């Protein structure tokens, strides 16, 4: 008899992961990753800083978003922790008091690290598409790139790659420029 006899991992397995690791469940597999290195942390923090005032708070921008740092998403049987996620206020008017969000975000950003890039690009992208996330950004701080994707049906459609010190207007935050150089600054 052949076949894989591994037990499908559960939320109890995820809770047993030491707190200094980021734990996720995707396709019944448990993934535990170390906290990111400084280029990843810088890009993630700078991007949230750029978007928070104008889009989350409406200061100098249109508002209308709820943006969060590393929210735990409970999407079907999968438990994902994107680097950043955002919900349009018309879909999530108030922040619920929960551990895991069951409403898929409208926008997700994954900041790529060498240890997590394959998971982010393969399995997690599929879950986000399946669950109806409309916009996906992949930020690579080592290559200094921002890849933008929009969902078409059940798949992702590339909408552009931006590099280096570019000043870009890109969905879903196209109303204001994003200074990419801020994400890579030392």
C-alpha positions in Angstrom: 0.0 0.0 0.0 1.4 3.3 -1.0 0.4 6.8 -0.3 1.1 9.5 2.2 -0.1 8.6 5.7 0.8 11.9 7.4 -1.8 13.3 9.7 -3.4 16.5 8.7 -2.2 19.3 11.0 -4.8 21.2 13.1 -5.0 24.5 14.9 -3.8 22.7 18.1 -0.6 21.9 16.3 -0.3 25.6 15.3 -0.8 26.7 18.9 2.0 24.4 20.0 4.6 26.3 17.9 6.9 28.4 20.0 5.8 32.1 20.1 9.0 33.4 18.5 7.9 31.7 15.3 5.2 32.6 12.8 3.0 29.6 12.3 0.6 28.9 9.4 -1.6 26.0 8.2 -1.8 25.6 4.5 -3.3 22.5 2.8 -3.1 20.6 6.1 0.6 21.3 6.5 2.1 23.3 9.3 4.7 25.9 8.4 6.7 27.7 11.1 9.0 30.5 10.1 11.4 32.7 12.1 10.7 36.4 12.5 12.0 38.2 9.5 15.4 39.7 9.0 15.9 43.5 9.0 15.3 44.2 5.2 11.9 42.4 5.4 10.9 44.1 8.7 11.9 47.5 7.2 9.9 47.0 4.0 6.9 45.8 5.9 7.0 48.6 8.5 7.6 51.3 5.9 4.8 50.2 3.7 2.3 50.2 6.5 3.6 53.6 7.5 3.1 54.9 3.9 -0.5 53.5 3.6 -1.8 53.9 7.2 -2.4 57.7 7.3 -4.0 58.3 3.9 -6.0 55.0 3.6 -6.6 53.8 7.1 -7.1 57.1 8.8 -8.0 59.4 5.9 -5.2 61.8 6.6 -4.1 63.3 3.3 -5.9 60.6 1.4 -9.3 59.0 0.8 -9.5 56.7 3.9 -12.0 53.8 3.6 -9.6 51.0 4.6 -8.8 49.0 7.7 -5.1 48.0 7.4 -3.5 45.5 9.7 0.0 44.2 10.4 0.2 40.3 10.4 -3.4 39.5 11.0 -4.3 35.8 11.4 -6.7 34.8 8.7 -8.9 31.7 9.1 -9.8 30.9 5.5 -11.5 27.6 5.3 -9.2 25.1 6.9 -6.2 27.3 6.1 -4.7 29.7 8.7 -2.5 32.3 7.1 -0.5 35.3 8.4 0.1 37.7 5.7 2.6 40.5 6.3 -0.1 43.1 5.7 -3.7 43.0 4.9 -6.5 45.4 4.3 -10.3 45.4 4.2 -12.4 48.1 2.6 -14.5 49.7 5.3 -17.8 48.9 3.4 -17.0 45.2 3.9 -15.6 45.5 7.5 -16.9 48.7 9.0 -15.5 47.9 12.5 -12.6 45.8 13.7 -14.1 42.6 15.2 -12.8 41.3 18.5 -11.4 38.0 17.2 -8.1 36.0 17.1 -8.6 35.0 13.5 -10.4 36.9 10.7 -12.8 34.7 8.7 -13.6 37.5 6.2 -11.0 37.4 3.5 -9.2 40.8 3.0 -9.5 42.9 -0.1 -5.8 43.4 -0.3 -2.8 41.3 0.9 0.9 42.1 0.9 3.5 39.4 1.3 7.1 40.6 1.9 9.3 37.9 0.5 12.1 36.4 2.5 14.4 33.6 1.1 12.9 31.2 3.6 9.2 32.0 2.9 9.1 33.1 -0.8 8.1 29.7 -2.2 5.2 29.3 0.3 4.1 32.9 -0.4 4.2 32.5 -4.2 2.8 29.0 -4.5 0.4 27.8 -1.8 -0.6 31.1 -0.2 -1.4 32.8 -3.5 -3.7 30.0 -4.4 -5.6 30.3 -1.1 -5.9 34.1 -1.5 -7.4 33.6 -5.0 -9.7 30.9 -3.9 -11.0 33.1 -1.0 -11.7 36.1 -3.2 -8.9 38.5 -2.3 -8.9 41.1 -5.0 -5.4 42.6 -4.8 -2.1 41.0 -4.0 1.3 42.6 -3.6 4.6 40.8 -3.4 7.4 42.9 -2.1 11.0 41.7 -2.4 13.3 43.9 -0.3 16.5 42.2 -1.5 15.6 42.7 -5.2 13.9 46.0 -4.4 10.7 45.1 -6.3 7.0 45.4 -5.9 4.9 43.0 -7.9 1.2 43.8 -8.2 -1.5 41.2 -9.0 -5.2 41.5 -9.6 -7.6 38.5 -9.4 -9.3 37.4 -12.6 -11.7 34.7 -11.7 -9.8 32.0 -9.8 -6.3 33.2 -10.8 -3.9 36.1 -10.5 -3.2 38.4 -13.3 0.1 40.3 -13.2 -0.6 44.1 -13.2 3.0 45.3 -13.1 6.4 45.1 -11.5 8.0 48.3 -10.0 11.6 48.5 -9.0 14.2 50.6 -7.1 13.4 54.1 -6.2 10.3 54.4 -8.3 7.3 56.6 -7.4 4.2 54.5 -8.3 0.4 54.7 -8.4 -0.9 51.2 -8.1 -4.1 49.4 -7.2 -5.8 49.4 -4.9 -4.1 52.5 -3.5 -3.5 54.3 -6.9 -5.0 57.6 -5.7 -1.7 58.5 -4.0 1.9 57.9 -5.0 4.0 55.3 -3.2 7.7 56.0 -2.7 9.3 52.6 -3.2 12.7 53.9 -2.0 11.2 54.2 1.5 10.8 50.4 1.6 14.5 49.8 1.1 16.0 52.7 3.0 18.6 51.8 5.6 
